[in-house]
Amino acid sequence: MIIFGTRGVKSTMQEGEFMCPQCAATRTYKMKKVTKFFTLYFIPVIPLGRLGEYVECQTCKGTFVTRVLDYDPNKDRNDFQAVYEQAMRHSMVLIMLADGEIDDNEMTAVLEIINKFGHNNLTREELETYVSQVQANQEPIHTYLSKIGPSLNEHGKEIIIKCALSVAFADGNIEAKELKLITEMAKAMEMSASHLKGIFHELTKKEPEFSDN
């Protein structure tokens, strides 16, 4: 009696190191392919075609699609930092412009915040140029905040709101339009209204009059 059939046979194509999503650390991997073989008496004899490829972590034994090898944590971290800096710069300038005036103290506060949380070290002249660009094309406050919100913990969100409040208070008075904009910032980052009010009270010891609209 002749026994024949087909089965998949695994073979290693390459080895190396990658960032394993399951281990959340750099691990060794093997990239394997699965080839369909015609078998005779359970022995692979004739290859019938490739069934697929996958990456196997040699630590947790998790398997992943091959594009996992393209993941670069440093690049992703740099991409996030760039969007974070843009969100901080954009938001602080919009807060400064909310009351319709550009106060010198507010400008100084914005510059200090941007340079504290960024790596570009903007000059006063460069900031003034950027302010003019924002005035000409005022993108919504949530444009960049909605992109970084899911990646921030509650402390990270608090920092941005506290920076916005410090800019709003820099001229000695906080306007209703500034409070409304800060409310929109909190919503863009999915921060609760009670959390926002708590931050305001912590900084001012007063109850805020945030708009729900």
URDANOR-V186416 format. One record per helix or strand. SS is the DSSP state (a for helix, b for strand). FROM is the first residue (numbers start at 1). LEN is the number of residues. If there is no record, write none. Layout:
# URDANOR-V186416
[[SS & FROM & LEN] [SS & FROM & LEN]]
This chain:
# URDANOR-V186416
[[b & 4 & 17] [b & 25 & 16] [b & 43 & 15] [b & 63 & 2] [a & 66 & 5] [a & 73 & 25] [a & 104 & 14] [a & 124 & 13] [a & 142 & 10] [a & 154 & 16] [a & 176 & 13] [a & 193 & 12]]
